[in-house]
Amino acid sequence: MIVLGSQSPRRKLLMEKDITPNFKVVVSDIDESASYKYRPLKAVKDIAYRKGQDICSKVKEDTILTADTIVVLKNEIIGKPKDPEDAKRMLHKLSGKVHTVYTAYYINHKGKEILHYDESYVKFNELSDELIDKYVASGSPLDKAGAYGLQDNNDFEIVKSVRGSIKNVIGFPSEKILKDLNKIGALE
């Protein structure tokens, strides 16, 4: 049985759809902000790794899978908003610009480890104050890195284009994760 160390509904959905419907969820309670002292790529990898180590200490399953996603603009990590005003500030900052989305993931299968990542580039549309206000009022951006979810683009035209994996931007690069789970023998 694979343990997914994430409470993200988007990760759970992609795990079930793209990898296996047979998994259980155990949530890590590490302090992610402790990793923000590092450069962005090292920070996101450190968070995924520490989440994995935390889950490994809690359960004795064969396979542990954890992930973390960050949004980076000009080398600045833009995490999850603290409140609606913070979400508005983040969306204004990203408006009309290209930023990088990193998702790092950690796999531990019977003591064998893989720590890997994916990166995508996202270009935002120019966002009006009205669009930002409506989007934040929907509540959707409040639990997401960078205060947005690509899956919300049908209702709120935030993202202009994506270069790289769309699933990575959603927070779970299942194409790469599936390859690595097979490589490490976790799906046999």
HELIX and SHEET records of a PDB file:
HELIX    1   1 PRO A    9  LEU A   14  1                                   6    
HELIX    2   2 MET A   15  ILE A   19  3                                   5    
HELIX    3   3 GLU A   32  LYS A   37  5                                   6    
HELIX    4   4 PRO A   40  LYS A   58  1                                  19    
HELIX    5   5 PRO A   84  LEU A   94  1                                  11    
HELIX    6   6 ASP A  129  ALA A  137  1                                   9    
HELIX    7   7 SER A  140  ASP A  143  5                                   4    
HELIX    8   8 ALA A  145  ALA A  147  5                                   3    
HELIX    9   9 LEU A  150  ASP A  152  5                                   3    
HELIX   10  10 ILE A  166  ILE A  170  1                                   5    
HELIX   11  11 SER A  174  LYS A  183  1                                  10    
SHEET    1   A 4 PHE A  23  VAL A  25  0                                        
SHEET    2   A 4 ILE A   2  GLY A   5  1                                        
SHEET    3   A 4 THR A  63  LEU A  73  1                                        
SHEET    4   A 4 GLU A  76  ILE A  78 -1                                        
SHEET    1   B 6 PHE A  23  VAL A  25  0                                        
SHEET    2   B 6 ILE A   2  GLY A   5  1                                        
SHEET    3   B 6 THR A  63  LEU A  73  1                                        
SHEET    4   B 6 VAL A  98  HIS A 109 -1                                        
SHEET    5   B 6 LYS A 112  PHE A 124 -1                                        
SHEET    6   B 6 VAL A 159  ARG A 163 -1                                        
END                                                                             
